């Protein structure tokens, strides 16, 4: 590897040392967060910042002797390992924490053991909390006197003991579909009085099992897990109220029609709010539940003839005055909007992306007002729709609210900055100890084709105009993601690729997120057609504007859906694409998960032609271009069988290709694996697209 790739690997892509996982506590006075101690330290510690003084305090360092592991925690329990994979967490040390109701105490898991710490006693070492076994997802009650956690698929409380029945189900954790696709990564919630628990009961007995083995370590046993495959059964999910006296009450709703629970929690001690969805996610209900009787009533209903876009956090919700806040599309699908009691509050000029809460009597929202690559933070009057900008400069701005205080995050070409702004006007910043970004990248952003598809072009820093460049397409291209975004870390690797002698092109084809509902819903009942059509059209449109793009030498690379796009490109359009590196490609969506796949393609039993059209397996005999397939053999998201099925079909058809199988590697390619793969991809593309060029490093 060269110097840049070594630096990227050692800093976890420039994220070690950056603060993350922020939470306000103690009425906004405290800002809790996780951060490691340097750009090359992979172990996250727990910190707190006093917003009144700007002082940071280290509360829990996993490398300290108090862990009882000789300085570092032991191996992660299987349940925590899988939870981290679902939430895309690669940092070691303290992966997450939960605060008590007053925000002064935090609890966390470390190597399967539980610990608690108080912000008002920083001199004390974290105290270990007794647990029944290897524990995951601990959560304290309102005053911090009790901690709920999951061990061995059972829900426990300390002090107390096991509170869930031994009925063969898993209690207190989110199932795969909720954590991977629906945005819910937890499965138990304390009541405001700290006495009663709301818990998810998950029965996965009807699901097929998938297996892993590590061929590099044949002495180890295989590992299996339940997987909800498209068209097949989902986990059966129930919500139960578990009382202190052993009383149990099941929340009642039409789970046959609305099997997905995408959110839940206590509104008051007398009311629970939950959000449920039908299997194809065309209808989303916000329900109010009585914890005493389990009876529910409908508060709001959001519908869409294709699917209700899940990418508007903070909705549906009930406003402080009792009105209902829901997501909606403006007429014609020009913008993702907010509605109050069914009446549109925002119009075509505002692409709402999240509701962060209520601040100074107005809604605090994240939205796009200009180019889709940028994002602003605004206050929205829930009565008049009037907007007041809080952060609207170039770049991507986001916000966290807490008792009148705000944490504003700005990401632009100069880096990422976090600023705490208190209600009385003071400002402070948690220290960022991450590696300064090697490149200041300002990609050329353009909207092209009749669909105004967002694109980005990154050229070598030493490019001389008039010099032809091979093209490297580097896109994700799938639903729920946005590549063309003014956030600096995502452009570092693309600038490195450019400096190796490529014109790097990124395209957010129709079906990707945050352009408009019409743009997103264009992928209804079919992935392949619109994805490939837009990628090709955008490439040709850019080449017409930038003649240095050599359309006789076009490579394409990608991971996950981007890997699917890359393999599909050389299989179906070899006239345009001359080589591809396809990583973790879901080659046949009949074997991908229910919630994601069925949202867009419907049920395979009802739409078999859609699944057949989007499968790459029948295309194998048509391969005429170089193809490098890459898969992690421990990937529980896009199982390695996807890549191996395509490789087998190519072999059966007598089509030469390369296969790189990575033992023990998950979907996230942590620990420098991504950079090692990039080095191999570079040699592949240099060999297949033309002579080696000495680029800047």
Rosetta blueprint (number, residue, H / E / L):
1 X L
2 X L
3 X H
4 X H
5 X H
6 X H
7 X H
8 X H
9 X H
10 X H
11 X L
12 X L
13 X L
14 X L
15 X L
16 X L
17 X L
18 X L
19 X L
20 X E
21 X E
22 X E
23 X E
24 X E
25 X E
26 X L
27 X L
28 X L
29 X L
30 X E
31 X E
32 X E
33 X E
34 X E
35 X E
36 X L
37 X L
38 X L
39 X L
40 X L
41 X L
42 X L
43 X E
44 X E
45 X E
46 X E
47 X E
48 X E
49 X E
50 X E
51 X L
52 X L
53 X L
54 X L
55 X E
56 X E
57 X E
58 X E
59 X E
60 X E
61 X L
62 X L
63 X L
64 X L
65 X H
66 X H
67 X H
68 X L
69 X L
70 X L
71 X L
72 X L
73 X L
74 X L
75 X L
76 X L
77 X L
78 X H
79 X H
80 X H
81 X H
82 X H
83 X H
84 X H
85 X H
86 X H
87 X L
88 X L
89 X L
90 X L
91 X L
92 X E
93 X E
94 X L
95 X L
96 X L
97 X L
98 X E
99 X E
100 X L
101 X L
102 X L
103 X L
104 X L
105 X E
106 X E
107 X E
108 X E
109 X E
110 X E
111 X L
112 X L
113 X E
114 X E
115 X E
116 X E
117 X E
118 X E
119 X H
120 X H
121 X H
122 X L
123 X L
124 X L
125 X L
126 X L
127 X E
128 X E
129 X E
130 X L
131 X L
132 X L
133 X L
134 X L
135 X L
136 X E
137 X E
138 X E
139 X E
140 X E
141 X L
142 X L
143 X L
144 X L
145 X L
146 X L
147 X E
148 X E
149 X E
150 X E
151 X E
152 X L
153 X L
154 X E
155 X E
156 X E
157 X E
158 X E
159 X L
160 X L
161 X E
162 X E
163 X L
164 X L
165 X L
166 X L
167 X L
168 X L
169 X L
170 X E
171 X E
172 X L
173 X L
174 X L
175 X L
176 X H
177 X H
178 X H
179 X H
180 X H
181 X H
182 X H
183 X L
184 X L
185 X L
186 X L
187 X L
188 X E
189 X E
190 X E
191 X L
192 X L
193 X L
194 X L
195 X L
196 X L
197 X E
198 X E
199 X E
200 X E
201 X E
202 X E
203 X E
204 X L
205 X L
206 X L
207 X L
208 X E
209 X E
210 X E
211 X E
212 X E
213 X L
214 X L
215 X L
216 X L
217 X L
218 X L
219 X L
220 X L
221 X L
222 X L
223 X E
224 X E
225 X E
226 X E
227 X E
228 X L
229 X E
230 X L
231 X L
232 X L
233 X L
234 X L
235 X L
236 X E
237 X E
238 X E
239 X E
240 X E
241 X E
242 X E
243 X L
244 X L
245 X L
246 X L
247 X L
248 X E
249 X E
250 X E
251 X L
252 X L
253 X L
254 X L
255 X L
256 X L
257 X L
258 X L
259 X L
260 X E
261 X E
262 X E
263 X E
264 X E
265 X E
266 X E
267 X E
268 X E
269 X L
270 X L
271 X E
272 X E
273 X E
274 X E
275 X E
276 X E
277 X E
278 X L
279 X L
280 X L
281 X L
282 X L
283 X E
284 X E
285 X E
286 X E
287 X E
288 X E
289 X E
290 X L
291 X L
292 X L
293 X L
294 X L
295 X L
296 X E
297 X E
298 X E
299 X E
300 X E
301 X E
302 X E
303 X E
304 X L
305 X L
306 X L
307 X L
308 X L
309 X L
310 X L
311 X L
312 X L
313 X E
314 X L
315 X L
316 X L
317 X E
318 X E
319 X L
320 X L
321 X L
322 X L
323 X L
324 X E
325 X E
326 X E
327 X E
328 X E
329 X E
330 X L
331 X H
332 X H
333 X H
334 X L
335 X L
336 X E
337 X E
338 X E
339 X E
340 X E
341 X L
342 X L
343 X E
344 X E
345 X L
346 X L
347 X L
348 X L
349 X L
350 X L
351 X E
352 X E
353 X E
354 X E
355 X E
356 X E
357 X E
358 X E
359 X E
360 X L
361 X L
362 X E
363 X E
364 X E
365 X E
366 X E
367 X E
368 X E
369 X L
370 X L
371 X L
372 X L
373 X L
374 X L
375 X E
376 X E
377 X E
378 X E
379 X E
380 X E
381 X L
382 X L
383 X L
384 X L
385 X L
386 X L
387 X E
388 X E
389 X E
390 X E
391 X E
392 X L
393 X L
394 X L
395 X L
396 X E
397 X E
398 X E
399 X E
400 X E
401 X E
402 X E
403 X L
404 X L
405 X E
406 X E
407 X E
408 X E
409 X E
410 X E
411 X E
412 X E
413 X L
414 X L
415 X E
416 X E
417 X E
418 X E
419 X E
420 X E
421 X E
422 X L
423 X L
424 X L
425 X L
426 X L
427 X E
428 X E
429 X L
430 X L
431 X L
432 X L
433 X L
434 X L
435 X L
436 X L
437 X L
438 X L
439 X L
440 X L
441 X L
442 X L
443 X L
444 X E
445 X E
446 X E
447 X E
448 X E
449 X L
450 X L
451 X L
452 X L
453 X E
454 X E
455 X E
456 X E
457 X E
458 X E
459 X L
460 X L
461 X L
462 X L
463 X L
464 X L
465 X L
466 X L
467 X L
468 X L
469 X E
470 X E
471 X E
472 X E
473 X E
474 X E
475 X L
476 X L
477 X L
478 X L
479 X L
480 X L
481 X L
482 X L
483 X L
484 X L
485 X L
486 X L
487 X L
488 X H
489 X H
490 X H
491 X H
492 X H
493 X H
494 X H
495 X H
496 X H
497 X H
498 X H
499 X H
500 X L
501 X L
502 X E
503 X E
504 X E
505 X E
506 X E
507 X E
508 X E
509 X L
510 X L
511 X L
512 X L
513 X L
514 X L
515 X L
516 X L
517 X H
518 X H
519 X H
520 X H
521 X H
522 X L
523 X L
524 X L
525 X L
526 X L
527 X L
528 X H
529 X H
530 X H
531 X H
532 X H
533 X H
534 X H
535 X H
536 X H
537 X H
538 X H
539 X H
540 X H
541 X H
542 X H
543 X H
544 X H
545 X H
546 X L
547 X L
548 X L
549 X E
550 X E
551 X E
552 X E
553 X E
554 X E
555 X E
556 X E
557 X E
558 X E
559 X E
560 X L
561 X H
562 X H
563 X H
564 X H
565 X H
566 X H
567 X H
568 X H
569 X H
570 X H
571 X H
572 X H
573 X L
574 X L
575 X L
576 X L
577 X L
578 X L
579 X E
580 X E
581 X E
582 X E
583 X E
584 X L
585 X L
586 X L
587 X L
588 X L
589 X H
590 X H
591 X H
592 X L
593 X E
594 X H
595 X H
596 X H
597 X H
598 X H
599 X H
600 X H
601 X H
602 X L
603 X L
604 X L
605 X L
606 X L
607 X L
608 X H
609 X H
610 X H
611 X H
612 X H
613 X H
614 X H
615 X L
616 X L
617 X H
618 X H
619 X H
620 X H
621 X H
622 X H
623 X L
624 X L
625 X L
626 X E
627 X E
628 X E
629 X E
630 X E
631 X E
632 X E
633 X L
634 X L
635 X L
636 X L
637 X L
638 X L
639 X L
640 X L
641 X H
642 X H
643 X H
644 X H
645 X H
646 X H
647 X H
648 X H
649 X H
650 X H
651 X H
652 X H
653 X L
654 X L
655 X L
656 X L
657 X L
658 X E
659 X E
660 X E
661 X E
662 X E
663 X L
664 X L
665 X L
666 X L
667 X L
668 X L
669 X L
670 X L
671 X L
672 X L
673 X H
674 X H
675 X H
676 X H
677 X H
678 X H
679 X H
680 X H
681 X H
682 X H
683 X H
684 X H
685 X H
686 X H
687 X H
688 X H
689 X H
690 X L
691 X L
692 X L
693 X L
694 X L
695 X L
696 X L
697 X L
